């Protein structure tokens, strides 16, 4: 361990960076006066960034710890960043009235900081000053103030957290945690789980470092965690949005639930941990989360020693003053990208100039449908989508993770609004092809946590979101959870209640703990994804790949995606690979026809009332009464009957010219509304003349109106019924390749597998397909 001292020259942020050539190093900044951890960084590896808040004159000890490895020296820099404590920006939470979905989308286009808290008739927004309030009023939006001063609320909530932690040394959370984790707590928890349970936990580091130079970390949980077998993958994520602390807590607790449940012999957990793989990435947006969490941390610490004794709201403690001044940081949503080129990042830039100024919303930066009306193209707004699809390390990390694994189910956790959201994020897209199974799973999870199960767009239109990309690119089912209804990071007690289902909304349903079990069981359920299985050379590597273009919301702009996943055949020469369907949902949406549910009915005849019953009028558009006859036809329905089409036809001699219109019949059997089909040809040469029109998916009764244009003899009529066109789905394939342990690679076998299908495919000893 190496230590160095640092006297804080200003009130504000202190950031220490450490870089070594190898090994695992950790970094901490300690206040020597009271031992408080001012900042810490505990990621795996030799690069650490620790950033936190300290008052002016604090005597800080910066300590670097080598946990493993042989590098004997490391570079360390420590930099202070002043916070202007004389100027305090007041942040408010308001509830904006939005009676219609259209008004919700109008509100979203104002560029204000909308929360994910909305419901019938309202969306809540964060206002950063008078200009934001004016924008609401100028656009005729009525609002009420929900939280008049977020800093005052934060102070109270963190004081409540101190009391709660003192009262409950161990909570009902699987880890027993009783207070919000800081970023380094997540790193330490994941390291500890991997160290103490190497037979169940494998640490992973995502591919791209963030703008501030941090690693994004996760763990993979399964029996034989390091094997490359073909079990289906469940992905749990939190904190795409910096301020949404409970979303990271619940993702992390799910890891504890599985690992400790397995250790304790819980039968349900043991089954899931041995039949699936679980990847937990608790904090996707680590830069943003750290600045938000550390801003709250100072209130939490100060609450332990300073109080507002006279209750006038004024507290002279320097930690409270600094925490109040930097409190808007607590409500950071986006990542820390600075505007401009090259893309650099600094979460502390703009602390005194308003928080909406820089950063990209990682949950508007995914590629599918990127760039539409459900995000902002203007940089200083809270839903800024970034300059290009997947321009940000946070979304690119998740994309690369999912593209390299067969993730059959995922949950991306957010706060707050008590919602279980499923695609589509844009109303105009309509329901997905998997809506029945998607809705069933969403509804069943919502029954556990008491949230509303709904489409993403029902909050407001969104594009470039996690599951709109992941589902449409892979076919794996993805959900957004909006946890809780009390705020972005309410008192920690709420985290426990949302977990175990002791909120009023959950009503004993079991909370997110039980909802996550359903998602994990869905991951394991082969009827909800696809399976390839058979024999192959022992220990060969099988690879499934697919490359395709995906649409954005920008005319003419697409992006290329490649899925590339592998598994290793067992030493017994057998394999079973749980995969997503080969046809992507957007392609499957182009399917036609359907399966018949019965037989079409026999034809029905109808006939002219006889010569002279009408007079010729030569008027097809508005024939006067007396010029036409009406005939009522009822389409048979019921069990065993499937009349997908009704074709109406009248025939007559070429000497006559009859025309025909088909109307829906009203309750009295009379024509109503505009014609649903018609046929009005001119006089015909030949043995027989006719008019014919087809009604698709006919229901109920119809009136056939036969019009006498210029007829001299009667007609005969028939209605024939037909079943549906056969179901035809466009098929997309996986490209399967096989590499023997000797290094022989065979590729270009195209494999189609539908959702719910188990396909057998045997490969010879040299990896050729056995026919
Ligand atoms: Zn969010």
Boltz pocket constraint, residues with backbone or C-beta under 6 A from the ligand:
constraints:
  - pocket:
      binder: B
      contacts: [[A, 116], [A, 240], [A, 241], [A, 244], [A, 413], [A, 414], [A, 415]]
      max_distance: 6.0
